[in-house]
């Protein structure tokens, strides 16, 4: 079974403001992901700039089929 991570997050920006996500889910490889890796993934995947801090909350790993196709499949189209 594929693994996904379900979590809440809060992101603060250096120029003010922020965003939040609740019950957000992402595909992961393996059985776990650190908060630091998860924060980096969110910032890069959403192409966020001027990030001051990312807080990961209520993280849990769940068994659920992956929703995205692997990156190498997307590149072929």
SEVOZA-815301 format. One record per residue: residue in one letter; x, y, z of N, C-alpha, C, CB in turn. Coordinates in Angstrom, 3 decimals, m for minus. Each point is the difference from the previous one (the first is absolute). Glycine has a CB too. Layout:
<tortis>
torti code->A&n.xx->X&n.yy->Y&n.zz->Z&ca.xx->X&ca.yy->Y&ca.zz->Z&c.xx->X&c.yy->Y&c.zz->Z&cb.xx->X&cb.yy->Y&cb.zz->Z
...
</tortis>
This chain:
<tortis>
torti code->X&n.xx->0.847&n.yy->m1.189&n.zz->0.000&ca.xx->m0.847&ca.yy->1.189&ca.zz->0.000&c.xx->0.889&c.yy->1.249&c.zz->0.000&cb.xx->m1.851&cb.yy->m1.249&cb.zz->1.233
torti code->X&n.xx->1.449&n.yy->2.233&n.zz->m1.990&ca.xx->0.723&ca.yy->1.272&ca.zz->m0.038&c.xx->m0.152&c.yy->0.742&c.zz->1.322&cb.xx->m0.351&cb.yy->0.133&cb.zz->m2.483
torti code->X&n.xx->1.306&n.yy->0.722&n.zz->2.771&ca.xx->m0.025&ca.yy->0.816&ca.zz->1.221&c.xx->m0.202&c.yy->1.462&c.zz->m0.363&cb.xx->1.509&cb.yy->m1.639&cb.zz->1.178
torti code->X&n.xx->m2.290&n.yy->2.313&n.zz->m0.370&ca.xx->m0.202&ca.yy->1.441&ca.zz->m0.123&c.xx->0.135&c.yy->0.598&c.zz->1.388&cb.xx->m1.533&cb.yy->m0.256&cb.zz->m2.025
torti code->X&n.xx->1.834&n.yy->1.532&n.zz->2.077&ca.xx->0.071&ca.yy->0.693&ca.zz->1.277&c.xx->m1.163&c.yy->0.988&c.zz->0.048&cb.xx->2.548&cb.yy->m0.262&cb.zz->0.142
torti code->X&n.xx->m3.245&n.yy->0.266&n.zz->0.991&ca.xx->m1.086&ca.yy->0.951&ca.zz->0.233&c.xx->0.434&c.yy->0.920&c.zz->1.125&cb.xx->m1.784&cb.yy->m1.650&cb.zz->m0.778
torti code->X&n.xx->1.596&n.yy->2.968&n.zz->0.597&ca.xx->0.532&ca.yy->0.939&ca.zz->0.986&c.xx->m0.663&c.yy->1.366&c.zz->m0.155&cb.xx->2.195&cb.yy->m1.239&cb.zz->0.013
torti code->X&n.xx->m1.992&n.yy->2.063&n.zz->0.981&ca.xx->m0.352&ca.yy->1.423&ca.zz->m0.057&c.xx->1.316&c.yy->0.758&c.zz->m0.124&cb.xx->m2.148&cb.yy->m0.290&cb.zz->1.406
torti code->X&n.xx->2.100&n.yy->1.485&n.zz->m1.998&ca.xx->1.208&ca.yy->0.811&ca.zz->m0.058&c.xx->m0.342&c.yy->1.476&c.zz->0.124&cb.xx->1.105&cb.yy->m1.738&cb.zz->m1.424
torti code->X&n.xx->m0.124&n.yy->2.485&n.zz->1.879&ca.xx->m0.067&ca.yy->1.465&ca.zz->0.069&c.xx->1.305&c.yy->0.533&c.zz->m0.567&cb.xx->m1.545&cb.yy->m0.020&cb.zz->2.046
torti code->X&n.xx->1.450&n.yy->0.977&n.zz->m2.949&ca.xx->1.190&ca.yy->0.599&ca.zz->m0.599&c.xx->m0.067&c.yy->1.504&c.zz->0.197&cb.xx->0.184&cb.yy->m1.865&cb.zz->m1.709
torti code->X&n.xx->0.892&n.yy->2.440&n.zz->2.256&ca.xx->0.133&ca.yy->1.443&ca.zz->0.165&c.xx->0.984&c.yy->0.517&c.zz->m1.043&cb.xx->m0.514&cb.yy->m0.152&cb.zz->2.490
torti code->X&n.xx->0.241&n.yy->1.349&n.zz->m3.015&ca.xx->0.862&ca.yy->0.607&ca.zz->m0.998&c.xx->0.772&c.yy->1.174&c.zz->0.591&cb.xx->m1.591&cb.yy->m0.719&cb.zz->m1.795
torti code->X&n.xx->2.776&n.yy->0.970&n.zz->1.258&ca.xx->0.856&ca.yy->1.068&ca.zz->0.512&c.xx->m0.577&c.yy->1.382&c.zz->m0.284&cb.xx->1.964&cb.yy->m1.492&cb.zz->m0.319
torti code->X&n.xx->m2.820&n.yy->1.610&n.zz->m0.694&ca.xx->m0.593&ca.yy->1.293&ca.zz->m0.340&c.xx->m1.404&c.yy->0.163&c.zz->0.599&cb.xx->1.343&cb.yy->m0.003&cb.zz->m2.118
torti code->X&n.xx->m1.678&n.yy->m0.858&n.zz->3.090&ca.xx->m1.302&ca.yy->0.056&ca.zz->0.658&c.xx->m0.959&c.yy->m1.038&c.zz->m0.564&cb.xx->0.359&cb.yy->2.426&cb.zz->0.424
torti code->X&n.xx->m1.372&n.yy->m2.725&n.zz->0.343&ca.xx->m1.011&ca.yy->m0.950&ca.zz->m0.445&c.xx->0.430&c.yy->m1.443&c.zz->0.155&cb.xx->m0.777&cb.yy->1.703&cb.zz->m1.579
torti code->X&n.xx->m0.108&n.yy->m2.576&n.zz->1.162&ca.xx->0.279&ca.yy->m1.417&ca.zz->0.084&c.xx->m1.131&c.yy->m0.799&c.zz->m0.613&cb.xx->1.354&cb.yy->0.382&cb.zz->2.056
torti code->X&n.xx->m1.155&n.yy->m1.693&n.zz->m2.133&ca.xx->m1.036&ca.yy->m0.910&ca.zz->m0.480&c.xx->m0.075&c.yy->m1.194&c.zz->0.936&cb.xx->0.357&cb.yy->0.736&cb.zz->m2.396
torti code->X&n.xx->m1.498&n.yy->m1.397&n.zz->2.363&ca.xx->m0.218&ca.yy->m1.194&ca.zz->0.810&c.xx->m0.656&c.yy->m1.081&c.zz->m0.849&cb.xx->m0.215&cb.yy->1.405&cb.zz->2.087
torti code->X&n.xx->0.421&n.yy->m2.629&n.zz->m1.700&ca.xx->m0.677&ca.yy->m1.129&ca.zz->m0.622&c.xx->m0.415&c.yy->m0.981&c.zz->1.076&cb.xx->1.318&cb.yy->0.295&cb.zz->m2.126
torti code->X&n.xx->m2.509&n.yy->m0.842&n.zz->1.992&ca.xx->m0.484&ca.yy->m0.991&ca.zz->0.964&c.xx->m0.312&c.yy->m1.302&c.zz->m0.728&cb.xx->m0.947&cb.yy->1.824&cb.zz->1.483
torti code->X&n.xx->1.308&n.yy->m2.929&n.zz->m0.845&ca.xx->m0.215&ca.yy->m1.340&ca.zz->m0.558&c.xx->0.553&c.yy->m0.131&c.zz->m1.417&cb.xx->m2.037&cb.yy->m0.202&cb.zz->1.419
torti code->X&n.xx->3.170&n.yy->0.860&n.zz->m1.661&ca.xx->0.689&ca.yy->m0.047&ca.zz->m1.283&c.xx->0.588&c.yy->m1.390&c.zz->m0.161&cb.xx->0.520&cb.yy->2.490&cb.zz->0.061
torti code->X&n.xx->m0.524&n.yy->m3.029&n.zz->m1.261&ca.xx->0.573&ca.yy->m1.331&ca.zz->m0.253&c.xx->0.975&c.yy->0.050&c.zz->m1.162&cb.xx->m2.085&cb.yy->m1.078&cb.zz->0.874
torti code->X&n.xx->3.197&n.yy->0.365&n.zz->m0.698&ca.xx->1.023&ca.yy->m0.106&ca.zz->m1.044&c.xx->0.490&c.yy->m1.429&c.zz->m0.090&cb.xx->0.691&cb.yy->2.385&cb.zz->0.368
torti code->X&n.xx->m0.372&n.yy->m2.809&n.zz->m1.579&ca.xx->0.625&ca.yy->m1.304&ca.zz->m0.219&c.xx->1.415&c.yy->0.032&c.zz->0.564&cb.xx->m1.401&cb.yy->m0.405&cb.zz->m2.081
torti code->X&n.xx->1.836&n.yy->m0.695&n.zz->2.680&ca.xx->1.384&ca.yy->m0.107&ca.zz->0.445&c.xx->0.574&c.yy->m1.337&c.zz->m0.435&cb.xx->m0.471&cb.yy->1.500&cb.zz->1.965
torti code->X&n.xx->1.773&n.yy->m1.538&n.zz->m2.080&ca.xx->0.725&ca.yy->m1.239&ca.zz->m0.252&c.xx->0.446&c.yy->m0.534&c.zz->1.354&cb.xx->0.781&cb.yy->0.756&cb.zz->m2.326
torti code->X&n.xx->m0.896&n.yy->m2.024&n.zz->2.540&ca.xx->0.401&ca.yy->m0.588&ca.zz->1.270&c.xx->m1.105&c.yy->0.096&c.zz->1.035&cb.xx->2.356&cb.yy->0.579&cb.zz->m0.516
torti code->X&n.xx->m1.970&n.yy->m0.757&n.zz->1.782&ca.xx->m0.976&ca.yy->m0.078&ca.zz->1.077&c.xx->m0.075&c.yy->1.230&c.zz->0.887&cb.xx->0.373&cb.yy->m2.398&cb.zz->m0.050
torti code->X&n.xx->0.478&n.yy->3.415&n.zz->m0.207&ca.xx->m0.001&ca.yy->1.183&ca.zz->0.853&c.xx->0.659&c.yy->1.158&c.zz->m0.741&cb.xx->0.071&cb.yy->m1.440&cb.zz->2.081
torti code->X&n.xx->m0.252&n.yy->2.642&n.zz->m1.561&ca.xx->0.645&ca.yy->1.203&ca.zz->m0.517&c.xx->0.183&c.yy->0.936&c.zz->1.190&cb.xx->m1.032&cb.yy->m0.256&cb.zz->m2.350
torti code->X&n.xx->2.195&n.yy->0.884&n.zz->2.438&ca.xx->0.243&ca.yy->0.920&ca.zz->1.116&c.xx->m0.771&c.yy->1.298&c.zz->m0.225&cb.xx->2.292&cb.yy->m1.007&cb.zz->0.382
torti code->X&n.xx->m2.497&n.yy->1.749&n.zz->0.686&ca.xx->m0.660&ca.yy->1.301&ca.zz->m0.116&c.xx->0.807&c.yy->0.933&c.zz->m0.886&cb.xx->m1.010&cb.yy->m0.303&cb.zz->2.270
torti code->X&n.xx->2.330&n.yy->0.242&n.zz->m2.179&ca.xx->0.865&ca.yy->0.855&ca.zz->m0.803&c.xx->m0.130&c.yy->m0.337&c.zz->m1.487&cb.xx->1.590&cb.yy->0.193&cb.zz->1.939
torti code->X&n.xx->m1.594&n.yy->m1.480&n.zz->m2.272&ca.xx->m0.162&ca.yy->m0.418&ca.zz->m1.397&c.xx->m1.374&c.yy->0.408&c.zz->m0.531&cb.xx->1.563&cb.yy->m1.934&cb.zz->0.399
torti code->X&n.xx->m2.575&n.yy->1.778&n.zz->0.431&ca.xx->m1.361&ca.yy->0.344&ca.zz->m0.381&c.xx->m0.133&c.yy->1.508&c.zz->m0.238&cb.xx->m0.855&cb.yy->m1.968&cb.zz->1.319
torti code->X&n.xx->1.435&n.yy->2.775&n.zz->m0.444&ca.xx->m0.030&ca.yy->1.453&ca.zz->m0.157&c.xx->0.681&c.yy->0.411&c.zz->m1.313&cb.xx->0.007&cb.yy->0.277&cb.zz->2.517
torti code->X&n.xx->1.156&n.yy->m0.857&n.zz->m2.798&ca.xx->0.729&ca.yy->0.302&ca.zz->m1.233&c.xx->m0.832&c.yy->m0.395&c.zz->m1.223&cb.xx->2.194&cb.yy->m0.337&cb.zz->1.206
torti code->X&n.xx->m2.825&n.yy->m0.814&n.zz->m1.144&ca.xx->m0.829&ca.yy->m0.493&ca.zz->m1.105&c.xx->m1.153&c.yy->0.969&c.zz->m0.288&cb.xx->0.599&cb.yy->m2.376&cb.zz->0.615
torti code->X&n.xx->m1.279&n.yy->2.825&n.zz->0.429&ca.xx->m1.135&ca.yy->0.928&ca.zz->m0.168&c.xx->0.467&c.yy->1.299&c.zz->m0.649&cb.xx->m1.142&cb.yy->m1.000&cb.zz->2.016
torti code->X&n.xx->2.209&n.yy->1.585&n.zz->m1.488&ca.xx->0.507&ca.yy->1.278&ca.zz->m0.506&c.xx->0.410&c.yy->m0.129&c.zz->m1.464&cb.xx->0.785&cb.yy->0.612&cb.zz->2.312
torti code->X&n.xx->m0.065&n.yy->m1.667&n.zz->m2.658&ca.xx->0.458&ca.yy->m0.180&ca.zz->m1.377&c.xx->m1.158&c.yy->m0.329&c.zz->m0.937&cb.xx->2.209&cb.yy->m0.776&cb.zz->0.870
torti code->X&n.xx->m3.118&n.yy->m0.106&n.zz->m0.446&ca.xx->m1.094&ca.yy->m0.425&ca.zz->m0.868&c.xx->m0.985&c.yy->1.134&c.zz->m0.266&cb.xx->0.256&cb.yy->m2.318&cb.zz->0.883
torti code->X&n.xx->m0.457&n.yy->3.187&n.zz->0.101&ca.xx->m0.917&ca.yy->1.123&ca.zz->m0.165&c.xx->0.718&c.yy->1.242&c.zz->m0.526&cb.xx->m1.403&cb.yy->m0.926&cb.zz->1.850
torti code->X&n.xx->2.732&n.yy->0.797&n.zz->m2.056&ca.xx->0.843&ca.yy->1.090&ca.zz->m0.524&c.xx->m0.141&c.yy->1.267&c.zz->0.836&cb.xx->m0.222&cb.yy->m0.965&cb.zz->m2.298
torti code->X&n.xx->0.299&n.yy->0.804&n.zz->3.607&ca.xx->m0.135&ca.yy->1.131&ca.zz->0.911&c.xx->1.329&c.yy->0.718&c.zz->0.165&cb.xx->m1.853&cb.yy->m1.182&cb.zz->1.196
torti code->X&n.xx->1.785&n.yy->2.492&n.zz->m1.083&ca.xx->1.184&ca.yy->0.831&ca.zz->0.197&c.xx->m0.115&c.yy->0.730&c.zz->1.333&cb.xx->0.288&cb.yy->0.280&cb.zz->m2.501
torti code->X&n.xx->0.822&n.yy->0.188&n.zz->3.002&ca.xx->0.060&ca.yy->0.824&ca.zz->1.203&c.xx->m0.646&c.yy->m0.686&c.zz->1.209&cb.xx->m0.033&cb.yy->2.021&cb.zz->m1.465
torti code->X&n.xx->0.301&n.yy->m3.309&n.zz->1.619&ca.xx->m0.551&ca.yy->m0.769&ca.zz->1.117&c.xx->0.858&c.yy->0.213&c.zz->1.237&cb.xx->m0.942&cb.yy->m1.721&cb.zz->m1.588
torti code->X&n.xx->0.314&n.yy->2.115&n.zz->2.667&ca.xx->0.696&ca.yy->0.185&ca.zz->1.274&c.xx->0.006&c.yy->m1.306&c.zz->0.789&cb.xx->m0.668&cb.yy->2.432&cb.zz->0.038
torti code->X&n.xx->m0.499&n.yy->m3.039&n.zz->0.119&ca.xx->m0.109&ca.yy->m1.193&ca.zz->0.846&c.xx->m1.128&c.yy->m0.888&c.zz->m0.491&cb.xx->0.897&cb.yy->1.278&cb.zz->1.965
torti code->X&n.xx->m0.676&n.yy->m2.582&n.zz->m1.865&ca.xx->m1.036&ca.yy->m0.987&ca.zz->m0.304&c.xx->m0.194&c.yy->m0.861&c.zz->1.239&cb.xx->0.575&cb.yy->m0.017&cb.zz->m2.489
torti code->X&n.xx->m1.808&n.yy->m0.102&n.zz->2.919&ca.xx->m0.332&ca.yy->m0.861&ca.zz->1.131&c.xx->m0.879&c.yy->m1.147&c.zz->m0.500&cb.xx->0.158&cb.yy->1.954&cb.zz->1.632
torti code->X&n.xx->0.253&n.yy->m3.177&n.zz->m1.299&ca.xx->m0.756&ca.yy->m1.200&ca.zz->m0.348&c.xx->m0.703&c.yy->m0.470&c.zz->1.267&cb.xx->1.634&cb.yy->m0.658&cb.zz->m1.864
torti code->X&n.xx->m2.927&n.yy->0.413&n.zz->1.760&ca.xx->m0.810&ca.yy->m0.379&ca.zz->1.165&c.xx->m0.836&c.yy->m1.234&c.zz->m0.329&cb.xx->m0.084&cb.yy->2.410&cb.zz->0.771
torti code->X&n.xx->m0.199&n.yy->m3.194&n.zz->0.250&ca.xx->m0.938&ca.yy->m1.138&ca.zz->m0.115&c.xx->0.347&c.yy->m0.956&c.zz->m1.134&cb.xx->m1.756&cb.yy->1.469&cb.zz->0.929
torti code->X&n.xx->3.048&n.yy->m1.741&n.zz->m1.117&ca.xx->0.455&ca.yy->m0.859&ca.zz->m1.094&c.xx->m0.282&c.yy->m1.464&c.zz->0.307&cb.xx->1.780&cb.yy->1.670&cb.zz->m0.566
torti code->X&n.xx->m2.316&n.yy->m2.385&n.zz->m0.429&ca.xx->m0.136&ca.yy->m1.452&ca.zz->0.123&c.xx->0.154&c.yy->m0.637&c.zz->m1.370&cb.xx->m1.520&cb.yy->0.253&cb.zz->1.999
torti code->X&n.xx->2.094&n.yy->m1.436&n.zz->m2.002&ca.xx->0.199&ca.yy->m0.761&ca.zz->m1.224&c.xx->m1.212&c.yy->m0.909&c.zz->m0.178&cb.xx->2.550&cb.yy->0.084&cb.zz->0.222
torti code->X&n.xx->m3.096&n.yy->m0.094&n.zz->m1.436&ca.xx->m1.182&ca.yy->m0.810&ca.zz->m0.275&c.xx->0.250&c.yy->m0.896&c.zz->m1.205&cb.xx->m1.482&cb.yy->1.789&cb.zz->0.966
torti code->X&n.xx->0.770&n.yy->m2.905&n.zz->m1.015&ca.xx->0.025&ca.yy->m0.891&ca.zz->m1.154&c.xx->m1.081&c.yy->0.477&c.zz->m0.964&cb.xx->0.859&cb.yy->m1.982&cb.zz->1.386
torti code->X&n.xx->m0.412&n.yy->2.459&n.zz->m2.540&ca.xx->m0.946&ca.yy->0.497&ca.zz->m0.993&c.xx->0.710&c.yy->0.039&c.zz->m1.338&cb.xx->m1.267&cb.yy->1.371&cb.zz->1.725
torti code->X&n.xx->0.557&n.yy->m1.685&n.zz->m2.781&ca.xx->0.585&ca.yy->m0.013&ca.zz->m1.335&c.xx->0.523&c.yy->1.390&c.zz->m0.361&cb.xx->m1.558&cb.yy->m1.865&cb.zz->m0.681
torti code->X&n.xx->2.729&n.yy->1.896&n.zz->0.059&ca.xx->0.580&ca.yy->1.265&ca.zz->m0.452&c.xx->m0.929&c.yy->0.665&c.zz->m1.020&cb.xx->2.336&cb.yy->m0.895&cb.zz->0.404
torti code->X&n.xx->m2.383&n.yy->2.220&n.zz->m0.357&ca.xx->m0.871&ca.yy->0.770&ca.zz->m0.893&c.xx->0.744&c.yy->0.561&c.zz->m1.205&cb.xx->m1.393&cb.yy->0.573&cb.zz->1.968
torti code->X&n.xx->2.676&n.yy->m0.290&n.zz->m1.825&ca.xx->0.796&ca.yy->0.529&ca.zz->m1.109&c.xx->0.730&c.yy->m1.117&c.zz->m0.710&cb.xx->0.269&cb.yy->2.163&cb.zz->1.206
torti code->X&n.xx->m0.065&n.yy->m1.971&n.zz->m2.494&ca.xx->0.878&ca.yy->m0.907&ca.zz->m0.722&c.xx->1.434&c.yy->0.391&c.zz->0.299&cb.xx->m1.717&cb.yy->m0.362&cb.zz->m1.829
torti code->X&n.xx->2.643&n.yy->m0.583&n.zz->1.810&ca.xx->1.407&ca.yy->0.339&ca.zz->0.226&c.xx->0.472&c.yy->1.057&c.zz->m0.994&cb.xx->0.407&cb.yy->m2.312&cb.zz->0.886
torti code->X&n.xx->0.548&n.yy->3.140&n.zz->m0.494&ca.xx->0.488&ca.yy->1.117&ca.zz->m0.805&c.xx->0.493&c.yy->m0.464&c.zz->m1.375&cb.xx->0.630&cb.yy->1.189&cb.zz->2.114
torti code->X&n.xx->0.027&n.yy->m2.343&n.zz->m2.177&ca.xx->0.531&ca.yy->m0.463&ca.zz->m1.285&c.xx->m1.105&c.yy->m0.290&c.zz->m0.967&cb.xx->1.960&cb.yy->m0.944&cb.zz->1.148
torti code->X&n.xx->m3.172&n.yy->0.554&n.zz->m0.694&ca.xx->m1.118&ca.yy->m0.217&ca.zz->m0.898&c.xx->m0.532&c.yy->1.324&c.zz->m0.525&cb.xx->m0.576&cb.yy->m2.099&cb.zz->1.228
torti code->X&n.xx->0.563&n.yy->3.142&n.zz->m0.394&ca.xx->m0.479&ca.yy->1.315&ca.zz->m0.422&c.xx->0.911&c.yy->0.601&c.zz->m1.073&cb.xx->m1.002&cb.yy->0.345&cb.zz->2.279
torti code->X&n.xx->2.323&n.yy->m0.631&n.zz->m2.211&ca.xx->0.966&ca.yy->0.563&ca.zz->m0.929&c.xx->m0.154&c.yy->m0.570&c.zz->m1.409&cb.xx->1.557&cb.yy->0.321&cb.zz->1.912
torti code->X&n.xx->m2.128&n.yy->m1.522&n.zz->m2.025&ca.xx->m0.122&ca.yy->m0.650&ca.zz->m1.302&c.xx->m1.103&c.yy->0.608&c.zz->m0.858&cb.xx->0.844&cb.yy->m2.082&cb.zz->1.044
torti code->X&n.xx->m1.733&n.yy->2.861&n.zz->m0.461&ca.xx->m1.132&ca.yy->0.532&ca.zz->m0.755&c.xx->0.259&c.yy->1.370&c.zz->m0.541&cb.xx->m1.476&cb.yy->m1.338&cb.zz->1.389
</tortis>
